[in-house]
Amino acid sequence: MKKILLPILIGIVSFQSFAQDNQSSADNRVITTGVPFVLISADARSAGMGDIGVATSADAFSQQWNPSKYAFAISKQGVGVTYTPYLSQLVNDIFLGNLTYYNRLNETSAFAASFRYFSLGDIELRETIDQEPLIESPNELTFDVTYALRLSERFSMAVTGRYLNSNLRIRGINNDDASAAGSFAVDVSGYYQSEEVAFNDFDGRWRAGFNISNIGPTIKYDDLGQENYLPTNLGLGGGFDFIFDEYNKLGVNVELNKLLVPTRRDFDGDGDIDASDSQEYADIGFISGIFESFGDAPDGFSEELKEFTWALGAEYWYQDSFAFRTGYFNESEEKGSRKFLSLGAGFKYTAINIDISYLFSTSRVRSPLEGTLRFGLTFNFGDEYDEY
């Protein structure tokens, strides 16, 4: 029973694999990784804009998207808390929680730390119907620490260290020595924010950023199982703020993402991906895999382009008190088929921000977050910096 449950658990959190249903292996080459929960948008603000955050303005939740933005934060310190129900239309005890703290140390540098916890709920294990159930609570978590530094007046970079722990092993029945899998990773990011530029009818500000996240060694769920690559990801984003007057501001954003993970393929050319191909795939180091990921798609450059996801998002602020957000996310049908429209809103009262978001799937592959309201709460305190 345990041998069946583990793949089910991994399937639940591997939201990128939903598109495999009703597709042949020739037409579907979804890239799967370990701990894919780190790619789920944890904060309601970014989720409301189509999972965009690499080049949006700085907030408490920049840790996931682009930690170098902390060097441009307006408030000296902030604490952010989010709660995201997962598969809420099926169960009520699977969720993603996130806690983030940042401190802008001075004009040029900032520090941040965050804790993310993904609970897969309680699972009852029985070998017979009459047996007293054994209750297990699989979970995954990360702990991050970031240091961000402004290298010039308008550009900053950051380095983030991350510890990952994946406790999907089922203890108890004939498996008392089961243990959690762990690994570590590093993020490298950069962020540019221009001065306010005067146009004929409005002022404007350009923003751009990149984030290479989850660079680290593979993770292994089982002593006899295969090594799983971390979801190393390249995020590239750009945006522009339309500042119409002191009460009205509109930010538009575009973002591209690509997993820097090698594609499983037929290495020996025998027409099938067998055990020898799997072993050769496992022998690819995570650094080598990053570089190979740009040119290893079986169908060449056209398939490499399909490995990029893209998203468009917009955020309108009125009097810095109320925000309305919308966005669209798109992924190739051959690489996961995640496509959705999102809506969100934000409310700011003195030092407190409240954010909510909701998404609608536009693909035949239903999102695990369909019908889910995501919530975020931010407390900003301390002196404010004059960045604008």
Disulfide bonds with the S-S distance in Angstrom:
none
